[in-house]
């Protein structure tokens, strides 16, 4: 007789909710559960909706957009420091015909 050993798989679901996309007028609407109000998703607040390459949507309260832009800028400057230095040191007058 063969015994099957059951393995328990725990799924991290804290902070996750399944909601339906609804049509309101000419728009698709998602309702955000109340428990997310403390994260900046209160009635009347505005959000940035960012479409990702894999089809995901990322929501960001607009109050945090400046922080997001600064994070992206810091990352880009660190990744492209050499190119930015070349551009900063480029003398446009030296290359222009006289």
C-alpha positions as CSV (number, residue, x, y, z in Angstrom):
1,X,0.0,0.0,0.0
2,X,1.4,3.4,-1.0
3,X,1.1,6.3,1.3
4,X,0.7,9.8,-0.1
5,X,2.5,12.4,1.9
6,X,0.7,15.7,1.8
7,X,2.8,18.8,1.5
8,X,1.3,22.0,2.7
9,X,1.8,25.0,0.5
10,X,1.4,28.4,2.2
11,X,0.6,31.3,-0.1
12,X,1.4,34.8,0.9
13,X,-1.9,36.7,0.5
14,X,-1.6,39.5,3.1
15,X,-2.5,42.8,1.4
16,X,-4.0,41.1,-1.6
17,X,-7.7,41.3,-2.7
18,X,-9.4,40.1,-5.8
19,X,-11.7,42.7,-7.4
20,X,-13.7,42.9,-10.6
21,X,-13.2,45.3,-13.4
22,X,-16.5,47.1,-14.0
23,X,-17.6,49.4,-16.9
24,X,-18.7,52.9,-15.8
25,X,-19.5,55.1,-18.8
26,X,-16.6,54.7,-21.2
27,X,-14.1,53.7,-18.6
28,X,-13.1,50.5,-16.8
29,X,-13.2,50.8,-13.0
30,X,-11.6,48.9,-10.2
31,X,-12.8,49.3,-6.7
32,X,-10.1,49.5,-4.1
33,X,-10.9,47.9,-0.7
34,X,-11.1,50.3,2.3
35,X,-8.1,48.7,4.0
36,X,-5.9,50.4,1.5
37,X,-7.0,53.9,2.5
38,X,-4.1,54.3,4.9
39,X,-1.7,53.7,2.0
40,X,-3.0,56.7,0.1
41,X,-6.0,55.3,-1.7
42,X,-8.7,57.3,0.1
43,X,-11.8,58.6,-1.7
44,X,-10.9,61.6,-3.8
45,X,-7.2,60.9,-3.9
46,X,-5.5,60.6,-7.3
47,X,-3.2,57.8,-8.4
48,X,-0.7,57.2,-11.2
49,X,-1.5,54.1,-13.2
50,X,1.6,52.6,-14.8
51,X,1.3,49.8,-17.4
52,X,4.1,47.3,-17.2
53,X,5.6,45.4,-20.1
54,X,4.2,42.1,-18.8
55,X,0.6,43.5,-18.6
56,X,0.6,44.3,-14.9
57,X,-0.8,47.6,-13.7
58,X,1.1,49.4,-11.0
59,X,-0.8,52.0,-8.9
60,X,1.0,54.8,-7.1
61,X,-0.6,57.6,-5.0
62,X,0.3,60.8,-6.8
63,X,1.7,62.1,-3.5
64,X,4.5,59.6,-4.0
65,X,5.2,60.4,-7.7
66,X,8.0,62.8,-6.9
67,X,9.7,60.1,-4.8
68,X,9.3,57.6,-7.7
69,X,10.8,60.1,-10.2
70,X,13.8,60.8,-7.9
71,X,14.4,57.0,-7.5
72,X,14.3,56.5,-11.2
73,X,16.6,59.5,-11.8
74,X,19.2,58.2,-9.2
75,X,19.2,54.8,-10.8
76,X,19.6,56.2,-14.3
77,X,22.4,58.5,-13.3
78,X,24.3,55.7,-11.6
79,X,23.8,53.4,-14.6
80,X,24.8,56.0,-17.2
81,X,27.3,58.1,-15.2
82,X,30.0,57.9,-17.9
83,X,27.7,59.0,-20.7
84,X,26.4,61.8,-18.6
85,X,29.9,63.0,-17.8
86,X,30.8,63.0,-21.5
87,X,27.7,65.1,-22.2
88,X,28.5,67.5,-19.4
89,X,32.1,68.0,-20.5
90,X,31.2,68.4,-24.2
91,X,32.0,71.9,-25.5
92,X,29.4,72.7,-28.2
93,X,31.4,75.8,-29.4
94,X,34.5,73.7,-30.2
95,X,32.6,71.6,-32.8
96,X,30.6,74.3,-34.5
97,X,31.9,75.7,-37.8
98,X,33.0,79.3,-37.7
